[in-house]
């Protein structure tokens, strides 16, 4: 008897708990939808037992993967969006989605989303705490491309279905990520495993469904890594900059990104030239907002996260800050604490070690893993280290594991 493949087991194990715990229909889930998902999963497993050509086998599996993904993830996202629209703006959604929607309207009407408060908007109704005011009401923490990319979806959806939900562009980006990932890996078994784990990652999927921004940024980073892998260094700088212009969690990759290109070219001049599109793209997007109101932009995107503004993000999550708070060294989680000292003392030696590690074998697998390790440590010793950050790290480590090895003609930079 032919054994089941790992991808068949993974798909079944990851899909079933999701559809049993999350809404996949705006109302009570119809049993025909459960039936379609069950039949698709069953056929996926049965393919392992059939004597068919390898090409036909993997083609069918890829088709079934996309059918199941659209059935499950597509249904879950669409249902969540519809039910929220029918119920309330704050229903089962993360506050960053609400703020994005308001900030887009601000921007369209000529108001600076970084210098305007969010009182009197649905964000004020979102339950942050029984006792405290949500500091996001004073600051918009995301970078400008988080808004700019979503604006076309806003115009299309409001003119067709009459409303916009910030998870619409997020769903588009997740599907785009899966499509790009499907073109990366030649080994068909590993490709299916990677796609399944990427789509149905249990650490990340629930956070995606409520609209957190980590997977909004990652497809742009993935595209940059993809082009670096294909030795398209100039082109890679554009999606890398777009990722930087979405969310700050990608910023710690910069020294490793710069070093990777330098290790490939062995020329500082060439490295700077090849990274030029990154700087041009990033500045083109960010500089207008920075100049519009420099203080407000810096307060919202930098100082808000480091505790250096009046209404800063509190020390929270599972990191070193909460440990110090629990031990009594930090009395007030809203006050400034110099976490940058710990980040320098521990992060700088770690960065040097990781750069040496990358230099020995400058490839994308190592670039991703050193970024993941450094970000893990940087976040742990930062003001906040939240649940979705751990989920995002799982995506980084997963991507590094499945990233293909470089072929011989990819190892050296060609002039």
C-alpha positions, 0 to 999 in steps of 0.5 A, a space after each residue: 500500500 502506498 503511504 500518505 504524503 506529508 502534505 495530505 496529512 498537514 492539509 487535513 490536520 490544519 484545515 479541520 480545526 480551523 473550520 470547526 472553530 471559525 466562521 466560514 459562512 455569514 450565517 450558520 454554515 450550510 452543510 453543503 459547504 462542509 461537504 464540499 470541503 470534506 470531499 476536497 480533502 478526501 480526494 486529496 488523500 485518495 490521490 496518494 493511493 492512485 497509480 497515476 503519473 507524477 505530473 498528473 498527480 502533482 497538478 491535481 494536488 495543486 488544483 485541489 489545494 487552491 480549491 480548498 484554500 478558496 473554500 476555507 480561507 476565502 469563505 472565512 474572510 468574506 464571512 467575517 467582512 459581511 458579518 462585521 458590516 451587518 453587526 458593528 464596525 468594531 465586531 471581531 476585528 483588530 483596531 488597526 483595521 478600523 484605524 486604517 479605514 478611518 485614516 484612508 478617509 482622512 487622507 482622501 479628504 486632505 487630513 493628515 492621518 498622522 497629526 489627527 486624533 481618532 476620537 469620534 470615530 469607530 476606533 473610539 468604540 473598539 474595546 481596548 480596556 475597561 479603565 484605559 484609553 486606547 493610545 492609538 486614538 492619538 497616533 497612527 503607527 503604520 507607515 504610509 504605504 499601508 494606506 496607499 496600497 489600500 486606497 484602490 480597494 477602498 474606491 472599488 468596494 465602496 462603489 460596488 458593494 457600498 462599504 470597505 473593510 481593511 481585510 480586503 487588501 489583506 486577503 488579496 496580498 495573502 493570495 498573491 503571496 501564495 501564488 508567488 510562493 508556488 513559483 519559487 520551489 521546484 521540488 513539488 512535495 516541498 512546494 505543497 508542504 510550504 503552501 499548506 503551512 503558509 496558508 493554514 499556519 495555525 499560529 498566524 491564521 486567526 490573526 490574519 482573519 482579524 486583520 492584523 498587519 503582519 501579513 500585509 507587509 510580508 508579501 512585499 518582503 517575500 517578493 524582495 527576497 524572491 528577486 534577490 534569489 533570482 539575482 534581480 538586485 535592482 528590482 528587489 529594492 522596490 518591493 523591499 522599500 514597499 515592505 519598509 513603507 508598510 510596517 516597521 517590523 521589517 526594518 531590522 533586516 536592513 543591515 543584513 540586506 545591505 551585507 548580503 548584497 555586499 557579500 555577493 558583489 564584494 564592492 561597496 560602490 556596486 552595493 550602493 548602486 544596487 540598493 539605490 532603488 530601495 532608497 528612492 522608492 522608500 523616500 518617494 512614499 514616506 518623505 511627503 508624509 514626513 514633511 507634511 508634519 515631521 513631528 506628528 509623523 515621528 511621534 506616531 511611527 517612532 516615538 509612540 513605540 519607544 515610549 517617548 510621547 505623551 500617549 505612548 504604546 504601553 509595555 506589553 506582551 510577553 517580553 523582557 519589559 513585562 518580566 521587569 514589570 512583574 519583578 517590580 523594576 518597572 512600576 508604570 507600564 506607560 512610562 518611558 524605559 530605555 529598552 534601547 540600552 538592552 537592545 544595543 548591549 545584546 543586539 549589537 554583538 548578536 548582529 555581528 555574529 549573525 553577519 559573520 554567519 551570513 558572510 560564510 554562506 551568503 544565501 537567501 535562506 541564511 538572510 531570512 534566518 538571521 533576520 528572524 533571529 535578530 528580530 526575535 531578540 530585538 522584539 523581546 527586549 523592546 517595549 512590546 512583544 505581542 502574540 502576533 509578533 510570535 506568529 509572524 516569527 513563525 512565518 519567517 522561520 517557516 519561509 527560511 526552512 522551505 526556501 530553496 538552496 541556491 544553485 551553482 550559477 546563483 552563488 556568485 554575482 555576475 557583472 
